[in-house]
Amino acid sequence: MQKLIVLACLCFLFSCGNETTSDKLIVKGNIKGLKKGTVYLKKAKDSLLITVDSLKIDGNSQFELESDIIEPELFFLYLNKNDNLDDRISFFGNKGITEINTTLKNFVFDAKVTGSKQQDVLNEYRLVLSKFNNQNLDLIKENFDAAKAQDTALVFKTEKAYKNLERRKYLYTVNFAINNKDSEVAPYLALTELYNANIKLLDTVNNSLTPNIKASLYGKALQRFVDRIKQEEQ
């Protein structure tokens, strides 16, 4: 949630005053097992998530939603299952068709998203990130068991391993962003995954971006974010 708030607030800085016409983003797919519910297509605007399209599902689990779009940006596919629990899939939308196929049982984890070249890059990043997250869960369990057993040496060891894992994840994200400096995913990752990192890491990513990406929605947001942090640290 904190990441979402940071991203939404930054996007607000660049969401006003652009009246350029755009093509459509078409989002279609299937939610296996869904009989009744509502799917929503949302995006960040004015520091809030707004609904740009929605569809009520009643028997047919296939869906199609659309939105005007000027440049690649992050969208969210929400599912209201009529059980007071919402699920959310985030993805990079662009002009054209994005396909999202998933299941009702594991709406987020089973999601297969294809479409934009930005989404392909994000998929690659998330695949490796999931391995970091799995290691993190293992360390949390090991630390909990060690604390329960009052094994202070093992508690210290797992805490040190956790810090090293976080450092490795930060460095991987930085390197991934630099290696994909010509993709809108690079500044997006800096804003959502490195927002509380050392300013030197953020600056490294920011300075590596190509001119086109610097001029993009998230490129501008990253520049403003870096400038604000530097000003606060003076």
Disulfide bonds with the S-S distance in Angstrom:
none
